[in-house]
Amino acid sequence: MKILGGKRKLRSNSALAIAAGCAVAFMFIATIISTVLYKQRMEEAVNLLAEAKYNQYDSYAVMITSNDDSTFWQQVYKSAKDYGKENGVYVDMISQSVDASFSKQELLEMAIEAGCDAIFIEGDDSEETAAKLSKAKRNGIAVFTIGSDADLESRISYIGANSYSVASMYGTALVDNVKTKAKVMVIGANTVNENMESTFINNLQTSLIGENKDNVNLQFEARAIAETGPFAIEEYVQNLFKENDLAPIVICLDEETTAAFYQAMIDYNKVGSILLFGSDKSQTILTGIKQHVIVSSVYVDAEALGKAAAAAVAEYRDTGYVSDYISVDAKLIDSRNVEEELQEVDSE
Amino acid sequence: MNKEKSISLRKKMILAFCLPTILLFIVNMMLYFGTAKVLNSLDEIYSSNNSLNQLSDGLESLQLATEGYLNTKTSDALEHYYIKEQDYSDLLMAIDDNKDDNEYRVMERNIKRMSLNYLELTNQAVESKRGGNVEKYKAIYEEATRTYSYIESSINSLNNKQFINNSKSYGAMMGALQTIERLNIITLVTIGIANLVFVVLIASTIADPLVKLAATANTVSQGNFDVQLPVVRSNDEVGVVTMAFNKMVISIKDYIAKLTESMEATRKLRENELIMENHVKDAELKYLQSQINPHFLFNTLNAGAQLAMMEGADRTSNYIQRVADFFRYNIKKNKDVVTLKEEIELVDIYIYIINVRFAGEIQFTKEIDEPFYQRKSLA
């Protein structure tokens, strides 16, 4: 046999036969390899479509707050969800599941219709909420208020920071920073209404009693942003600045208001002329504290809050009882510990 | 000679053609079934979306039917409502009430629960309408409508999320399909090339000995029996033919050698025969010669001469005497050295005899110097 232009001759017939055998072996090996690879690929593909096995939960809890998208509530939700996963509680923030945006009342109604086992709701004092929570209770749904309390009749427990201790933290902050007589504007939105602000101011004043210095005289004014809807808070704050309806000391009682006021102070060049005390913890607020635009912020430990909420449901499910009030720590951030907090936020 | 185990030519050829065909067939079947399986799976990928679409349509139909009845309160509308309600209930059966720790499963559960509530509300609304309780049915209908919007949103959101998920799965499956196709093409090409090599090799193992055999046969046909005979390496048909050919060539060679030998022997024999014949003829001649007694001849001729003389035939007597002399001299000449004179004398005698035959017509003259008469020579 001549191959390769006649330059090579295979002289031996047995060499040819061996080569033929090798070709056959090669074909078999190629077939086997391709079969194995093919099976692997098919299995991978089929596994994709295979019905996944899921863990089972015992209780289904829905979380509804005034601002589900805020950093704070997202942290609470994540913490509650993680803790709940290990304890058979599935914590769901249904506003995140549906594409359309529903109001708090609508979400509450959805939760009741869906027949959940528990509801975490940021309390407010609207009648509608109270009516719905009452309906929930009638349907056998365990209602827990978080962050802010409401409707003592229908709810089983309140999980949050002690409002007095929160107020006294602000008091301490005020005392540390304010040396003269001044007007203090207290602004809140969403769940923070005038009643709550009044309560807050009372608590604050009470906490200041012991700390009072002679030359510090504070006058408090409560402003509750009643408008709801998109950008309502930002527009309200902008109006304050445009109309120069400001006070030398401002306390914002929620994250959105704090952030809006902080940004407005920079935009309107009021840094240094207004002492801003904020609420909650977010990247923006921490940056504001670092920049000395915001003096300090009091926040409730979101992680602790979420965990405590999930734990409360689990306990109630397992034992049938849970404390009426579960306290969660509040913390103060100012220029002394802002770096630490920033590092924590970055690492998340 | 290294002989392999005997695989017959037929088996070799069958092997050469069947084996690769079978392998190619297997690979093709693999591709076919694999692709069919993947295509089937592809069909299933969007099944969840299909069911949700059906659910959404069913829900919308039910809402419209409810509204329709509440608007008109006709029996047709009522029947339509019951049909749509049943349809929707049937669709709901496909959704499990589960406790799976998964976002989509939870959404399904919620849709089911809300839908069950919704069905109850629509039933109550219809019953209230039938009962004539206007305020009640309106309130219930409003609640039902709100529930409807919640369910619809949930279905849409789940549909979208699952669509994204399913599209990823679809992409992955398409990727798998492409990989399988590529794998198959590579395998087919590889096996095709290997098959080609295999067939060529097998053909060579069959053809190579045949070619060598043909070349050798050609050389032998041109008369060269000393050609190197092809080596027999297998016991198949070609091997058998080669072996037979080799034996044939050797046999022919031997046969020719023997033939040559025998021809040589025959030639020698013939030569000897001829020599023998010659010898025999010589002997015969000598025998015959020896049979002629010279004395008898002379005496006979002398007697004849005397008789002639007595009868007065002088010439005849002379003639016979001259013949006797002639023969006497011929016998003699075989033995002795003779002189020229004697030779001339013989010539004279011969001329005399001839002239008797030809009546003196032969004229013979000679001129010889005297000294030459005594010259001697062999007879």
Chai-1 contact restraints between the chains, C-beta under 6 A:
chainA,res_idxA,chainB,res_idxB,connection_type,confidence,min_distance_angstrom,max_distance_angstrom,comment,restraint_id
A,M1,B,S204,contact,1.0,0.0,6.0,A-B,restraint_1
A,M1,B,D208,contact,1.0,0.0,6.0,A-B,restraint_2
A,N13,B,T205,contact,1.0,0.0,6.0,A-B,restraint_3
A,N13,B,R233,contact,1.0,0.0,6.0,A-B,restraint_4
A,L16,B,L201,contact,1.0,0.0,6.0,A-B,restraint_5
A,L16,B,S204,contact,1.0,0.0,6.0,A-B,restraint_6
A,L16,B,T205,contact,1.0,0.0,6.0,A-B,restraint_7
A,A17,B,T205,contact,1.0,0.0,6.0,A-B,restraint_8
A,A19,B,L201,contact,1.0,0.0,6.0,A-B,restraint_9
A,A20,B,F198,contact,1.0,0.0,6.0,A-B,restraint_10
A,A20,B,L201,contact,1.0,0.0,6.0,A-B,restraint_11
A,A20,B,I202,contact,1.0,0.0,6.0,A-B,restraint_12
A,A23,B,A194,contact,1.0,0.0,6.0,A-B,restraint_13
A,A23,B,V197,contact,1.0,0.0,6.0,A-B,restraint_14
A,A23,B,F198,contact,1.0,0.0,6.0,A-B,restraint_15
A,V24,B,F198,contact,1.0,0.0,6.0,A-B,restraint_16
A,F26,B,A194,contact,1.0,0.0,6.0,A-B,restraint_17
A,M27,B,L23,contact,1.0,0.0,6.0,A-B,restraint_18
A,M27,B,I191,contact,1.0,0.0,6.0,A-B,restraint_19
A,M27,B,A194,contact,1.0,0.0,6.0,A-B,restraint_20
A,A30,B,T187,contact,1.0,0.0,6.0,A-B,restraint_21
A,A30,B,T190,contact,1.0,0.0,6.0,A-B,restraint_22
A,A30,B,I191,contact,1.0,0.0,6.0,A-B,restraint_23
A,T31,B,L23,contact,1.0,0.0,6.0,A-B,restraint_24
A,S34,B,L183,contact,1.0,0.0,6.0,A-B,restraint_25
A,S34,B,T187,contact,1.0,0.0,6.0,A-B,restraint_26
A,L37,B,L183,contact,1.0,0.0,6.0,A-B,restraint_27
A,Y38,B,G34,contact,1.0,0.0,6.0,A-B,restraint_28
A,Y38,B,L183,contact,1.0,0.0,6.0,A-B,restraint_29
A,R41,B,A176,contact,1.0,0.0,6.0,A-B,restraint_30
A,R41,B,T179,contact,1.0,0.0,6.0,A-B,restraint_31
A,R41,B,I180,contact,1.0,0.0,6.0,A-B,restraint_32
A,A45,B,M173,contact,1.0,0.0,6.0,A-B,restraint_33
A,A45,B,A176,contact,1.0,0.0,6.0,A-B,restraint_34
A,L48,B,S169,contact,1.0,0.0,6.0,A-B,restraint_35
A,L48,B,A172,contact,1.0,0.0,6.0,A-B,restraint_36
A,L49,B,S41,contact,1.0,0.0,6.0,A-B,restraint_37
A,Y54,B,D100,contact,1.0,0.0,6.0,A-B,restraint_38
A,Y54,B,D101,contact,1.0,0.0,6.0,A-B,restraint_39
A,Y54,B,N102,contact,1.0,0.0,6.0,A-B,restraint_40
A,N55,B,D101,contact,1.0,0.0,6.0,A-B,restraint_41
A,Q56,B,K99,contact,1.0,0.0,6.0,A-B,restraint_42
A,Y57,B,K99,contact,1.0,0.0,6.0,A-B,restraint_43
A,Y57,B,D101,contact,1.0,0.0,6.0,A-B,restraint_44
A,Y90,B,D101,contact,1.0,0.0,6.0,A-B,restraint_45
A,D92,B,V106,contact,1.0,0.0,6.0,A-B,restraint_46
A,S97,B,M107,contact,1.0,0.0,6.0,A-B,restraint_47
A,S97,B,S157,contact,1.0,0.0,6.0,A-B,restraint_48
A,V98,B,S153,contact,1.0,0.0,6.0,A-B,restraint_49
A,V98,B,S154,contact,1.0,0.0,6.0,A-B,restraint_50
A,V98,B,S157,contact,1.0,0.0,6.0,A-B,restraint_51
A,D99,B,S157,contact,1.0,0.0,6.0,A-B,restraint_52
A,A100,B,S153,contact,1.0,0.0,6.0,A-B,restraint_53
A,M110,B,Y150,contact,1.0,0.0,6.0,A-B,restraint_54
A,E113,B,M114,contact,1.0,0.0,6.0,A-B,restraint_55
A,E113,B,N117,contact,1.0,0.0,6.0,A-B,restraint_56
A,E113,B,T147,contact,1.0,0.0,6.0,A-B,restraint_57
A,A114,B,N110,contact,1.0,0.0,6.0,A-B,restraint_58
A,A114,B,R113,contact,1.0,0.0,6.0,A-B,restraint_59
A,A114,B,M114,contact,1.0,0.0,6.0,A-B,restraint_60
A,G115,B,R113,contact,1.0,0.0,6.0,A-B,restraint_61
